[in-house]
Amino acid sequence: MAKPLSILFVSSEVVPFAKTGGLADVSAALPQVIREMGHDIRIIMPKFAAVSDRKFKIHDIKRLTDMPVKLGDRTILGSVKSSFLTNIKTKVQVYFLSNEELYCRSDLYVDPKTKEAWPDNDDRFIFFCRGVIRTMLLLGWKPDIIHLNDWQSALIAALIKTEYADEPLFKNTRIVFTVHNAAYQGIFPAESFEKTGLPAKTFKSEGLEFHGDMNLLKAGLMYADQITTVSPTYAKEIRGSKDYGYGLEGVFKKKARKTVGLLNGMDNAVWSPEVDKLIPATYSADTLEKKQENKKALCEHFKLPYDPAVPVIGIVSRLADQKGFDLIKEKLVDLMKLDLQIVVLGSGEKKYEDLFSKAAKKYKKKIGAHIGFDDELAHLIEAGSDMFLMPSKYEPCGLNQMYSLRYGTLPIVRATGGLADTVEDLTAKPKSGTGFVFTDYKSKQMLDTIKRAVEAFKDEKTWQAAMKRAMKKDFSWDASAKKYIELYKKLLKKK
Ligand code: ADP
Protein backbone atom coordinates (compact mmCIF):
# COMPACT_ATOMS: atom_id res chain seq x y z
CA MET A 1 0.00 0.00 0.00
CA ALA A 2 1.06 3.58 -0.62
CA LYS A 3 2.51 5.49 2.32
CA PRO A 4 -0.11 5.98 5.04
CA LEU A 5 -1.13 9.56 5.73
CA SER A 6 -0.95 11.28 9.09
CA ILE A 7 -4.06 13.29 9.81
CA LEU A 8 -5.10 15.44 12.73
CA PHE A 9 -8.88 15.64 12.98
CA VAL A 10 -10.01 18.64 15.04
CA SER A 11 -13.55 18.79 16.31
CA SER A 12 -15.39 20.29 19.26
CA GLU A 13 -17.55 17.19 19.76
CA VAL A 14 -16.98 13.48 19.31
CA VAL A 15 -19.24 10.56 20.22
CA PRO A 16 -19.22 9.07 22.88
CA PHE A 17 -17.33 11.80 24.72
CA ALA A 18 -19.54 14.81 24.05
CA LYS A 19 -22.32 15.48 21.58
CA THR A 20 -24.91 18.06 20.67
CA GLY A 21 -25.57 17.01 17.09
CA GLY A 22 -24.47 15.25 13.93
CA LEU A 23 -20.94 16.70 14.05
CA ALA A 24 -20.17 14.37 16.97
CA ASP A 25 -21.28 11.30 15.03
CA VAL A 26 -19.20 12.27 12.01
CA SER A 27 -16.16 13.06 14.16
CA ALA A 28 -16.12 9.53 15.54
CA ALA A 29 -17.19 7.52 12.51
CA LEU A 30 -15.06 9.11 9.77
CA PRO A 31 -11.73 8.91 11.66
CA GLN A 32 -12.39 5.29 12.56
CA VAL A 33 -13.00 4.29 8.96
CA ILE A 34 -9.91 6.20 7.87
CA ARG A 35 -7.90 4.45 10.60
CA GLU A 36 -9.12 1.09 9.36
CA MET A 37 -7.86 2.03 5.92
CA GLY A 38 -4.40 2.09 7.49
CA HIS A 39 -3.81 5.81 8.04
CA ASP A 40 -2.54 7.45 11.22
CA ILE A 41 -5.45 9.66 12.19
CA ARG A 42 -5.75 11.24 15.61
CA ILE A 43 -8.53 13.38 17.03
CA ILE A 44 -8.36 16.40 19.31
CA MET A 45 -11.26 18.03 21.15
CA PRO A 46 -11.81 20.12 24.29
CA LYS A 47 -12.24 18.25 27.55
CA PHE A 48 -15.78 19.25 28.48
CA ALA A 49 -17.36 18.27 31.79
CA ALA A 50 -19.09 15.30 30.15
CA VAL A 51 -15.71 13.80 29.26
CA SER A 52 -15.23 11.79 32.43
CA ASP A 53 -11.72 10.47 33.15
CA ARG A 54 -13.01 7.32 34.80
CA LYS A 55 -15.69 6.45 32.30
CA PHE A 56 -13.43 6.92 29.30
CA LYS A 57 -10.15 5.72 30.82
CA ILE A 58 -8.48 9.02 30.15
CA HIS A 59 -4.89 9.47 31.21
CA ASP A 60 -2.54 12.42 31.45
CA ILE A 61 0.29 13.03 29.03
CA LYS A 62 3.07 14.13 31.34
CA ARG A 63 5.01 16.32 28.94
CA LEU A 64 1.79 18.07 27.89
CA THR A 65 0.73 19.02 31.41
CA ASP A 66 0.34 22.72 32.26
CA MET A 67 1.25 23.82 28.78
CA PRO A 68 1.27 27.63 28.46
CA VAL A 69 -1.03 28.94 25.72
CA LYS A 70 -1.32 32.60 24.77
CA LEU A 71 -4.74 34.20 24.77
CA GLY A 72 -4.38 37.89 23.94
CA ASP A 73 -2.08 39.34 26.54
CA ARG A 74 -2.74 36.52 28.99
CA THR A 75 -1.02 33.17 29.20
CA ILE A 76 -3.31 30.35 30.26
CA LEU A 77 -2.34 26.81 31.14
CA GLY A 78 -3.87 23.86 29.38
CA SER A 79 -3.14 20.17 29.74
CA VAL A 80 -3.55 17.48 27.15
CA LYS A 81 -4.96 14.13 28.10
CA SER A 82 -5.50 11.07 26.02
CA SER A 83 -7.79 8.15 25.41
CA PHE A 84 -8.94 6.03 22.47
CA LEU A 85 -11.95 5.28 20.35
CA THR A 86 -12.17 1.54 20.58
CA ASN A 87 -15.13 0.49 18.42
CA ILE A 88 -12.83 -0.91 15.79
CA LYS A 89 -9.92 -3.34 15.85
CA THR A 90 -7.33 -0.60 15.51
CA LYS A 91 -7.84 2.13 18.08
CA VAL A 92 -7.97 5.82 17.25
CA GLN A 93 -6.11 8.11 19.61
CA VAL A 94 -8.09 11.02 21.01
CA TYR A 95 -6.43 14.00 22.68
CA PHE A 96 -8.40 16.24 25.02
CA LEU A 97 -7.36 19.80 25.68
CA SER A 98 -8.30 20.50 29.26
CA ASN A 99 -8.75 23.68 31.21
CA GLU A 100 -11.25 23.42 34.06
CA GLU A 101 -12.35 27.00 34.02
CA LEU A 102 -13.03 27.13 30.30
CA TYR A 103 -14.53 23.74 29.58
CA CYS A 104 -15.87 22.13 32.75
CA ARG A 105 -19.45 23.29 32.33
CA SER A 106 -22.83 21.65 32.11
CA ASP A 107 -23.21 22.33 28.40
CA LEU A 108 -20.84 22.57 25.44
CA TYR A 109 -21.72 25.93 23.90
CA VAL A 110 -24.78 27.29 25.63
CA ASP A 111 -25.57 28.28 29.20
CA PRO A 112 -28.61 26.12 30.02
CA LYS A 113 -29.88 28.79 32.42
CA THR A 114 -30.02 31.60 29.90
CA LYS A 115 -30.17 29.43 26.75
CA GLU A 116 -27.61 31.89 25.34
CA ALA A 117 -24.09 31.10 24.18
CA TRP A 118 -21.54 31.17 27.01
CA PRO A 119 -20.35 34.79 27.11
CA ASP A 120 -16.70 33.72 26.87
CA ASN A 121 -17.03 31.37 23.88
CA ASP A 122 -14.44 33.50 22.09
CA ASP A 123 -11.89 32.72 24.84
CA ARG A 124 -12.91 29.07 24.95
CA PHE A 125 -12.41 28.37 21.28
CA ILE A 126 -9.52 30.72 20.56
CA PHE A 127 -7.73 28.97 23.42
CA PHE A 128 -8.71 25.61 21.92
CA CYS A 129 -7.27 26.51 18.49
CA ARG A 130 -4.04 27.92 19.86
CA GLY A 131 -3.80 24.96 22.23
CA VAL A 132 -4.13 22.47 19.38
CA ILE A 133 -1.20 24.05 17.56
CA ARG A 134 0.87 24.12 20.76
CA THR A 135 0.09 20.43 21.24
CA MET A 136 1.32 19.55 17.75
CA LEU A 137 4.53 21.50 18.30
CA LEU A 138 5.23 19.85 21.66
CA LEU A 139 4.43 16.40 20.33
CA GLY A 140 6.63 17.06 17.32
CA TRP A 141 4.05 15.16 15.28
CA LYS A 142 3.92 16.26 11.67
CA PRO A 143 0.44 15.91 10.22
CA ASP A 144 0.11 15.73 6.43
CA ILE A 145 -3.44 16.96 6.82
CA ILE A 146 -5.14 18.99 9.49
CA HIS A 147 -8.86 18.48 9.08
CA LEU A 148 -10.88 21.21 10.80
CA ASN A 149 -14.59 21.15 11.49
CA ASP A 150 -16.93 24.14 11.92
CA TRP A 151 -16.21 27.52 13.47
CA GLN A 152 -14.89 26.16 16.75
CA SER A 153 -11.66 24.96 15.12
CA ALA A 154 -11.59 27.21 12.03
CA LEU A 155 -9.10 29.69 13.48
CA ILE A 156 -6.36 27.06 13.19
CA ALA A 157 -6.36 27.56 9.39
CA ALA A 158 -5.66 31.28 9.74
CA LEU A 159 -3.01 30.76 12.44
CA ILE A 160 -1.10 28.18 10.43
CA LYS A 161 -1.12 30.31 7.27
CA THR A 162 0.05 33.47 9.05
CA GLU A 163 1.71 33.22 12.47
CA TYR A 164 3.03 29.71 11.77
CA ALA A 165 3.71 30.16 8.05
CA ASP A 166 7.42 29.50 8.55
CA GLU A 167 7.06 26.71 11.08
CA PRO A 168 8.95 23.69 9.67
CA LEU A 169 6.56 21.21 11.28
CA PHE A 170 3.69 22.46 9.13
CA LYS A 171 5.71 23.10 5.99
CA ASN A 172 3.98 20.41 4.00
CA THR A 173 0.73 20.31 5.95
CA ARG A 174 -2.52 20.92 4.08
CA ILE A 175 -5.65 22.22 5.72
CA VAL A 176 -9.12 20.87 5.03
CA PHE A 177 -12.08 22.72 6.51
CA THR A 178 -15.50 21.09 6.69
CA VAL A 179 -18.62 23.18 7.13
CA HIS A 180 -21.26 21.09 8.88
CA ASN A 181 -23.66 24.00 9.30
CA ALA A 182 -23.13 27.43 7.76
CA ALA A 183 -25.63 29.08 10.09
CA TYR A 184 -23.32 28.73 13.07
CA GLN A 185 -20.42 31.06 12.40
CA GLY A 186 -18.81 32.00 15.71
CA ILE A 187 -19.36 35.75 15.42
CA PHE A 188 -17.80 37.92 18.12
CA PRO A 189 -17.23 41.65 18.60
CA ALA A 190 -14.19 43.15 16.88
CA GLU A 191 -12.46 43.49 20.27
CA SER A 192 -12.20 39.70 20.48
CA PHE A 193 -9.94 39.69 17.43
CA GLU A 194 -6.94 40.73 19.49
CA LYS A 195 -7.17 37.55 21.52
CA THR A 196 -6.53 35.46 18.40
CA GLY A 197 -2.95 36.71 18.12
CA LEU A 198 -3.40 37.02 14.35
CA PRO A 199 -1.70 39.88 12.50
CA ALA A 200 -3.91 42.98 12.32
CA LYS A 201 -3.95 42.79 8.52
CA THR A 202 -6.13 39.66 8.66
CA PHE A 203 -9.01 41.67 10.10
CA LYS A 204 -10.40 42.68 6.71
CA SER A 205 -13.17 41.47 4.45
CA GLU A 206 -10.73 39.07 2.77
CA GLY A 207 -9.97 37.74 6.24
CA LEU A 208 -11.96 37.36 9.45
CA GLU A 209 -13.84 40.64 9.38
CA PHE A 210 -17.61 40.40 8.88
CA HIS A 211 -19.70 43.60 9.02
CA GLY A 212 -17.35 45.01 11.63
CA ASP A 213 -17.35 41.86 13.76
CA MET A 214 -15.02 38.88 13.86
CA ASN A 215 -16.34 35.77 12.14
CA LEU A 216 -14.42 32.61 13.02
CA LEU A 217 -16.04 30.48 10.32
CA LYS A 218 -14.49 32.88 7.81
CA ALA A 219 -11.04 32.03 9.18
CA GLY A 220 -11.60 28.53 7.85
CA LEU A 221 -13.12 29.61 4.56
CA MET A 222 -10.42 32.15 3.78
CA TYR A 223 -7.33 30.21 4.79
CA ALA A 224 -8.02 26.48 4.32
CA ASP A 225 -6.56 24.76 1.25
CA GLN A 226 -9.80 22.91 0.70
CA ILE A 227 -13.36 23.47 1.86
CA THR A 228 -15.88 20.68 2.10
CA THR A 229 -19.52 20.56 3.10
CA VAL A 230 -21.50 17.52 4.04
CA SER A 231 -23.70 16.97 0.98
CA PRO A 232 -23.52 17.93 -2.70
CA THR A 233 -26.84 19.80 -2.64
CA TYR A 234 -25.86 21.82 0.45
CA ALA A 235 -22.59 22.83 -1.26
CA LYS A 236 -24.68 24.46 -3.98
CA GLU A 237 -27.32 25.93 -1.67
CA ILE A 238 -24.90 27.84 0.57
CA ARG A 239 -23.53 29.84 -2.35
CA GLY A 240 -26.99 30.42 -3.80
CA SER A 241 -28.78 32.57 -1.24
CA LYS A 242 -28.86 34.11 2.20
CA ASP A 243 -31.41 31.52 3.36
CA TYR A 244 -28.61 28.97 3.27
CA GLY A 245 -25.36 30.96 3.39
CA TYR A 246 -26.43 33.18 6.31
CA GLY A 247 -24.57 36.20 4.99
CA LEU A 248 -21.56 34.21 3.80
CA GLU A 249 -23.14 33.22 0.44
CA GLY A 250 -20.81 35.65 -1.34
CA VAL A 251 -17.76 34.06 0.27
CA PHE A 252 -19.01 30.59 -0.56
CA LYS A 253 -19.52 31.68 -4.15
CA LYS A 254 -16.00 33.04 -4.37
CA LYS A 255 -14.64 29.84 -2.91
CA ALA A 256 -16.80 27.56 -5.09
CA ARG A 257 -13.79 26.10 -6.90
CA LYS A 258 -12.17 25.14 -3.63
CA THR A 259 -15.36 23.59 -2.27
CA VAL A 260 -16.77 20.12 -2.63
CA GLY A 261 -19.84 18.45 -1.11
CA LEU A 262 -19.17 14.97 0.26
CA LEU A 263 -22.17 13.19 1.71
CA ASN A 264 -21.74 12.08 5.31
CA GLY A 265 -21.96 8.40 5.99
CA MET A 266 -23.55 6.77 8.99
CA ASP A 267 -22.17 4.38 11.54
CA ASN A 268 -23.70 0.99 10.75
CA ALA A 269 -22.22 -0.55 13.89
CA VAL A 270 -24.34 1.75 16.02
CA TRP A 271 -27.38 2.27 13.79
CA SER A 272 -28.51 -1.04 12.35
CA PRO A 273 -31.74 -2.80 13.30
CA GLU A 274 -30.01 -6.18 12.92
CA VAL A 275 -27.51 -5.53 15.74
CA ASP A 276 -28.94 -2.61 17.72
CA LYS A 277 -28.47 -3.37 21.42
CA LEU A 278 -30.70 -0.51 22.52
CA ILE A 279 -33.98 -1.75 21.00
CA PRO A 280 -36.30 -4.47 22.35
CA ALA A 281 -36.35 -6.56 19.15
CA THR A 282 -33.69 -6.65 16.45
CA TYR A 283 -34.95 -7.18 12.89
CA SER A 284 -33.91 -7.15 9.26
CA ALA A 285 -35.55 -6.70 5.87
CA ASP A 286 -36.48 -10.39 6.04
CA THR A 287 -38.06 -10.20 9.50
CA LEU A 288 -40.09 -7.02 9.25
CA GLU A 289 -42.81 -8.44 11.52
CA LYS A 290 -40.39 -8.03 14.44
CA LYS A 291 -40.40 -4.27 13.92
CA GLN A 292 -43.93 -4.38 15.39
CA GLU A 293 -42.51 -5.34 18.80
CA ASN A 294 -40.55 -2.12 18.77
CA LYS A 295 -43.64 -0.19 17.73
CA LYS A 296 -45.52 -1.72 20.65
CA ALA A 297 -42.71 -0.82 23.07
CA LEU A 298 -42.59 2.70 21.66
CA CYS A 299 -46.34 3.22 22.14
CA GLU A 300 -46.06 1.86 25.66
CA HIS A 301 -43.19 4.21 26.41
CA PHE A 302 -45.29 7.21 25.37
CA LYS A 303 -48.53 5.74 26.81
CA LEU A 304 -50.16 5.83 23.39
CA PRO A 305 -52.65 3.18 22.28
CA TYR A 306 -50.95 0.65 20.00
CA ASP A 307 -52.63 -0.04 16.66
CA PRO A 308 -50.67 -1.66 13.83
CA ALA A 309 -52.97 0.04 11.31
CA VAL A 310 -52.27 3.55 12.59
CA PRO A 311 -48.91 4.91 11.48
CA VAL A 312 -46.57 6.34 14.10
CA ILE A 313 -44.48 9.28 12.91
CA GLY A 314 -41.20 9.77 14.78
CA ILE A 315 -39.24 12.97 15.34
CA VAL A 316 -35.79 13.09 16.96
CA SER A 317 -34.22 16.49 16.69
CA ARG A 318 -32.73 19.58 18.12
CA LEU A 319 -35.80 21.77 18.56
CA ALA A 320 -34.51 24.64 16.45
CA ASP A 321 -36.05 26.79 13.69
CA GLN A 322 -33.74 25.11 11.18
CA LYS A 323 -35.60 21.84 11.57
CA GLY A 324 -38.95 23.15 10.31
CA PHE A 325 -40.93 23.11 13.54
CA ASP A 326 -42.80 26.29 12.64
CA LEU A 327 -44.44 24.30 9.82
CA ILE A 328 -45.55 21.66 12.33
CA LYS A 329 -46.76 24.37 14.69
CA GLU A 330 -48.93 25.89 11.97
CA LYS A 331 -50.53 22.57 11.08
CA LEU A 332 -50.65 20.77 14.41
CA VAL A 333 -54.43 20.97 14.70
CA ASP A 334 -54.88 19.61 11.15
CA LEU A 335 -52.37 16.85 11.83
CA MET A 336 -54.25 15.78 14.93
CA LYS A 337 -57.34 15.22 12.77
CA LEU A 338 -55.52 12.60 10.70
CA ASP A 339 -55.35 8.93 11.52
CA LEU A 340 -51.79 8.94 12.87
CA GLN A 341 -49.72 9.24 16.02
CA ILE A 342 -46.64 11.36 16.58
CA VAL A 343 -43.74 10.79 18.98
CA VAL A 344 -41.21 13.55 19.57
CA LEU A 345 -37.82 13.46 21.25
CA GLY A 346 -35.94 16.72 21.37
CA SER A 347 -34.74 19.71 23.27
CA GLY A 348 -33.85 23.23 22.36
CA GLU A 349 -35.89 26.37 21.83
CA LYS A 350 -38.46 26.89 24.54
CA LYS A 351 -41.30 27.74 22.15
CA TYR A 352 -41.01 24.28 20.58
CA GLU A 353 -40.45 22.47 23.87
CA ASP A 354 -43.69 24.08 25.09
CA LEU A 355 -45.50 23.33 21.85
CA PHE A 356 -44.88 19.61 22.10
CA SER A 357 -45.28 19.30 25.89
CA LYS A 358 -48.64 21.05 25.69
CA ALA A 359 -49.76 19.04 22.64
CA ALA A 360 -48.89 15.79 24.42
CA LYS A 361 -51.13 16.81 27.32
CA LYS A 362 -53.96 17.92 25.06
CA TYR A 363 -53.91 15.05 22.57
CA LYS A 364 -53.05 12.22 24.96
CA LYS A 365 -53.84 9.41 22.52
CA LYS A 366 -52.17 10.96 19.51
CA ILE A 367 -48.93 12.57 20.49
CA GLY A 368 -46.13 11.70 22.90
CA ALA A 369 -43.26 14.03 23.76
CA HIS A 370 -40.02 13.61 25.63
CA ILE A 371 -38.15 16.86 26.12
CA GLY A 372 -34.48 16.08 26.61
CA PHE A 373 -31.57 14.21 25.07
CA ASP A 374 -31.85 10.43 25.23
CA ASP A 375 -29.80 8.20 22.97
CA GLU A 376 -31.62 5.00 23.87
CA LEU A 377 -35.02 6.53 23.17
CA ALA A 378 -33.70 7.85 19.84
CA HIS A 379 -32.97 4.27 18.84
CA LEU A 380 -36.41 3.09 19.96
CA ILE A 381 -38.08 5.85 17.93
CA GLU A 382 -36.12 4.89 14.80
CA ALA A 383 -37.02 1.23 15.29
CA GLY A 384 -40.62 1.61 16.42
CA SER A 385 -41.95 4.35 14.14
CA ASP A 386 -43.43 3.76 10.70
CA MET A 387 -42.39 7.14 9.34
CA PHE A 388 -39.92 9.83 10.34
CA LEU A 389 -40.55 13.54 9.85
CA MET A 390 -37.83 16.07 8.90
CA PRO A 391 -39.41 19.15 7.28
CA SER A 392 -36.14 21.12 7.58
CA LYS A 393 -35.73 24.65 6.34
CA TYR A 394 -32.18 23.62 5.53
CA GLU A 395 -30.27 20.42 6.31
CA PRO A 396 -26.54 20.29 5.54
CA CYS A 397 -26.63 16.49 5.50
CA GLY A 398 -28.87 15.13 8.22
CA LEU A 399 -28.25 11.77 9.78
CA ASN A 400 -31.67 10.85 11.07
CA GLN A 401 -33.17 10.33 7.62
CA MET A 402 -30.35 7.88 6.87
CA TYR A 403 -30.91 6.08 10.18
CA SER A 404 -34.63 5.98 9.37
CA LEU A 405 -34.00 4.42 5.98
CA ARG A 406 -31.83 1.75 7.62
CA TYR A 407 -34.63 0.98 10.08
CA GLY A 408 -37.32 0.82 7.37
CA THR A 409 -38.94 3.92 8.84
CA LEU A 410 -39.86 5.89 5.75
CA PRO A 411 -38.73 9.53 5.94
CA ILE A 412 -41.00 12.47 5.15
CA VAL A 413 -38.62 15.27 4.21
CA ARG A 414 -38.26 18.61 2.51
CA ALA A 415 -35.97 18.45 -0.50
CA THR A 416 -33.02 20.40 0.87
CA GLY A 417 -29.31 19.60 1.41
CA GLY A 418 -28.62 16.00 2.33
CA LEU A 419 -32.33 15.21 2.54
CA ALA A 420 -32.61 15.87 -1.20
CA ASP A 421 -29.54 13.70 -1.80
CA THR A 422 -30.75 10.66 0.15
CA VAL A 423 -34.54 10.30 -0.07
CA GLU A 424 -36.57 9.57 -3.23
CA ASP A 425 -40.28 10.19 -3.40
CA LEU A 426 -42.40 7.06 -3.43
CA THR A 427 -45.40 8.58 -5.21
CA ALA A 428 -43.27 10.02 -8.01
CA LYS A 429 -41.12 6.90 -8.27
CA PRO A 430 -43.11 3.88 -7.07
CA LYS A 431 -40.37 1.44 -8.10
CA SER A 432 -37.41 3.18 -6.48
CA GLY A 433 -38.96 5.55 -3.91
CA THR A 434 -37.95 5.32 -0.25
CA GLY A 435 -39.93 8.13 1.38
CA PHE A 436 -42.00 11.26 0.84
CA VAL A 437 -40.57 14.52 -0.38
CA PHE A 438 -41.89 18.09 -0.70
CA THR A 439 -40.08 21.06 -2.20
CA ASP A 440 -41.37 24.44 -0.97
CA TYR A 441 -40.97 25.44 2.64
CA LYS A 442 -44.73 25.77 3.13
CA SER A 443 -46.84 24.17 5.85
CA LYS A 444 -49.55 23.17 3.39
CA GLN A 445 -47.05 21.25 1.29
CA MET A 446 -45.83 19.46 4.39
CA LEU A 447 -49.36 18.60 5.49
CA ASP A 448 -50.30 17.32 2.02
CA THR A 449 -47.17 15.17 1.96
CA ILE A 450 -47.95 13.69 5.37
CA LYS A 451 -51.49 12.95 4.12
CA ARG A 452 -49.95 11.25 1.10
CA ALA A 453 -47.75 9.12 3.37
CA VAL A 454 -50.68 8.15 5.61
CA GLU A 455 -52.64 7.10 2.51
CA ALA A 456 -49.71 5.11 1.12
CA PHE A 457 -49.30 3.32 4.46
CA LYS A 458 -52.64 1.59 3.85
CA ASP A 459 -51.20 -0.32 0.90
CA GLU A 460 -49.18 -2.83 2.88
CA LYS A 461 -47.53 -4.53 -0.07
CA THR A 462 -46.17 -1.37 -1.67
CA TRP A 463 -45.19 -0.03 1.75
CA GLN A 464 -43.22 -3.12 2.70
CA ALA A 465 -41.45 -3.13 -0.67
CA ALA A 466 -40.40 0.49 -0.03
CA MET A 467 -39.23 -0.42 3.48
CA LYS A 468 -37.06 -3.19 2.10
CA ARG A 469 -35.59 -0.91 -0.54
CA ALA A 470 -34.86 1.74 2.07
CA MET A 471 -33.17 -0.77 4.39
CA LYS A 472 -30.86 -1.95 1.62
CA LYS A 473 -29.53 1.53 0.83
CA ASP A 474 -25.87 1.76 1.66
CA PHE A 475 -24.89 4.92 3.52
CA SER A 476 -21.87 3.41 5.20
CA TRP A 477 -18.84 5.62 5.64
CA ASP A 478 -16.58 3.55 3.40
CA ALA A 479 -17.46 5.32 0.17
CA SER A 480 -17.27 8.83 1.63
CA ALA A 481 -14.08 8.09 3.58
CA LYS A 482 -12.41 7.00 0.35
CA LYS A 483 -13.37 10.32 -1.21
CA TYR A 484 -11.81 12.19 1.71
CA ILE A 485 -8.60 10.22 1.33
CA GLU A 486 -8.50 10.96 -2.41
CA LEU A 487 -9.02 14.62 -1.62
CA TYR A 488 -6.21 14.62 0.98
CA LYS A 489 -3.85 12.98 -1.49
CA LYS A 490 -4.71 15.40 -4.26
CA LEU A 491 -4.01 18.32 -1.95
CA LEU A 492 -0.64 16.91 -0.92
CA LYS A 493 0.40 16.65 -4.55
CA LYS A 494 -0.34 20.35 -5.11
CA LYS A 495 2.50 22.74 -4.45
P1 ADP B 1 -27.96 18.11 13.58
O1 ADP B 1 -26.49 17.80 13.53
O2 ADP B 1 -28.35 19.31 12.78
O3 ADP B 1 -28.50 18.19 14.97
P2 ADP B 1 -28.32 15.48 12.35
O4 ADP B 1 -29.54 14.78 11.84
O5 ADP B 1 -27.17 15.59 11.42
O6 ADP B 1 -28.77 16.90 12.88
O7 ADP B 1 -27.79 14.72 13.64
C1 ADP B 1 -28.51 14.71 14.82
C2 ADP B 1 -27.97 13.62 15.71
O8 ADP B 1 -28.30 13.92 17.06
C3 ADP B 1 -28.59 12.28 15.43
O9 ADP B 1 -27.68 11.26 15.77
C4 ADP B 1 -29.79 12.27 16.37
O10 ADP B 1 -30.24 10.98 16.67
C5 ADP B 1 -29.22 12.97 17.56
N1 ADP B 1 -30.20 13.67 18.40
C6 ADP B 1 -30.74 14.90 18.19
N2 ADP B 1 -31.56 15.24 19.20
C7 ADP B 1 -31.55 14.21 20.06
C8 ADP B 1 -32.20 13.96 21.33
N3 ADP B 1 -33.03 14.83 21.87
N4 ADP B 1 -31.94 12.78 21.94
C9 ADP B 1 -31.10 11.88 21.38
N5 ADP B 1 -30.46 12.06 20.20
C10 ADP B 1 -30.68 13.21 19.55
Boltz pocket constraint, residues with backbone or C-beta under 6 A from the ligand:
constraints:
  - pocket:
      binder: B
      contacts: [[A, 20], [A, 21], [A, 22], [A, 23], [A, 25], [A, 316], [A, 317], [A, 318], [A, 345], [A, 346], [A, 347], [A, 370], [A, 372], [A, 373], [A, 374], [A, 375], [A, 378], [A, 397], [A, 398], [A, 399], [A, 400], [A, 401]]
      max_distance: 6.0
